Amino acid sequence: MPLSPLDIHNKEFSRRLRGYDEDEVNEFLDQIIKDYEAMIRENKELQSQLSGMQEKLGHFANIEETLSKTI
């Protein structure tokens, strides 16, 4: 199952001596969340557009078939 922005936001890491700067990591994760959400929105928009185009294609294929039978 793919990660959601909420999964990224809620991810906890263990702490160790001489580990990474927590604020720097959190800022980076925030940027990842924003970018990931944008990609999810774009993907949904593209899927919607694709669905619309497939409907139009089906419509025109039906018209083509009707014209072919008429001729």
VOKOL-640660 format. One record per residue (C-alpha): x, y, z; residue in three letters. Coordinates in steps of 0.25 Angstrom, whole numbers, padded with zeros to 4 digits. Example, Ala and Ser with C-alpha at 12.3 -4.5 7.8 and 13.67 -1.06 7.14 Angstrom:
% VOKOL-640660
+-------+-------+-------+-----+
|     X |     Y |     Z |  aa |
+-------+-------+-------+-----+
|  0049 | -0018 |  0031 | ALA |
|  0055 | -0004 |  0029 | SER |
+-------+-------+-------+-----+
***
This chain:
% VOKOL-640660
+-------+-------+-------+-----+
|     X |     Y |     Z |  aa |
+-------+-------+-------+-----+
|  0000 |  0000 |  0000 | MET |
|  0006 |  0013 | -0004 | PRO |
|  0009 |  0024 |  0006 | LEU |
|  0000 |  0035 |  0009 | SER |
|  0004 |  0049 |  0013 | PRO |
| -0001 |  0046 |  0027 | LEU |
|  0008 |  0034 |  0028 | ASP |
|  0020 |  0043 |  0025 | ILE |
|  0015 |  0053 |  0035 | HIS |
|  0013 |  0043 |  0046 | ASN |
|  0026 |  0035 |  0044 | LYS |
|  0034 |  0035 |  0056 | GLU |
|  0049 |  0032 |  0056 | PHE |
|  0057 |  0027 |  0068 | SER |
|  0067 |  0036 |  0074 | ARG |
|  0082 |  0033 |  0075 | ARG |
|  0094 |  0040 |  0080 | LEU |
|  0100 |  0049 |  0069 | ARG |
|  0088 |  0047 |  0060 | GLY |
|  0082 |  0056 |  0050 | TYR |
|  0077 |  0070 |  0053 | ASP |
|  0062 |  0068 |  0056 | GLU |
|  0058 |  0082 |  0051 | ASP |
|  0065 |  0080 |  0038 | GLU |
|  0059 |  0066 |  0036 | VAL |
|  0045 |  0071 |  0040 | ASN |
|  0046 |  0083 |  0030 | GLU |
|  0050 |  0073 |  0019 | PHE |
|  0039 |  0063 |  0022 | LEU |
|  0029 |  0075 |  0021 | ASP |
|  0034 |  0079 |  0007 | GLN |
|  0033 |  0064 |  0003 | ILE |
|  0018 |  0064 |  0009 | ILE |
|  0015 |  0077 |  0001 | LYS |
|  0021 |  0071 | -0012 | ASP |
|  0014 |  0057 | -0010 | TYR |
|  0001 |  0064 | -0008 | GLU |
|  0003 |  0072 | -0021 | ALA |
|  0006 |  0059 | -0029 | MET |
| -0006 |  0052 | -0023 | ILE |
| -0015 |  0064 | -0027 | ARG |
| -0008 |  0064 | -0041 | GLU |
| -0010 |  0049 | -0043 | ASN |
| -0025 |  0050 | -0039 | LYS |
| -0027 |  0062 | -0049 | GLU |
| -0020 |  0054 | -0060 | LEU |
| -0028 |  0042 | -0057 | GLN |
| -0041 |  0050 | -0058 | SER |
| -0036 |  0056 | -0072 | GLN |
| -0033 |  0042 | -0077 | LEU |
| -0046 |  0037 | -0073 | SER |
| -0053 |  0049 | -0080 | GLY |
| -0044 |  0046 | -0093 | MET |
| -0048 |  0032 | -0093 | GLN |
| -0063 |  0035 | -0092 | GLU |
| -0061 |  0045 | -0104 | LYS |
| -0053 |  0034 | -0112 | LEU |
| -0064 |  0024 | -0109 | GLY |
| -0074 |  0034 | -0114 | HIS |
| -0067 |  0037 | -0127 | PHE |
| -0064 |  0022 | -0129 | ALA |
| -0079 |  0020 | -0128 | ASN |
| -0081 |  0031 | -0138 | ILE |
| -0071 |  0025 | -0148 | GLU |
| -0078 |  0012 | -0147 | GLU |
| -0091 |  0018 | -0150 | THR |
| -0086 |  0025 | -0162 | LEU |
| -0079 |  0013 | -0167 | SER |
| -0092 |  0005 | -0166 | LYS |
| -0100 |  0016 | -0173 | THR |
| -0090 |  0016 | -0185 | ILE |
+-------+-------+-------+-----+
***
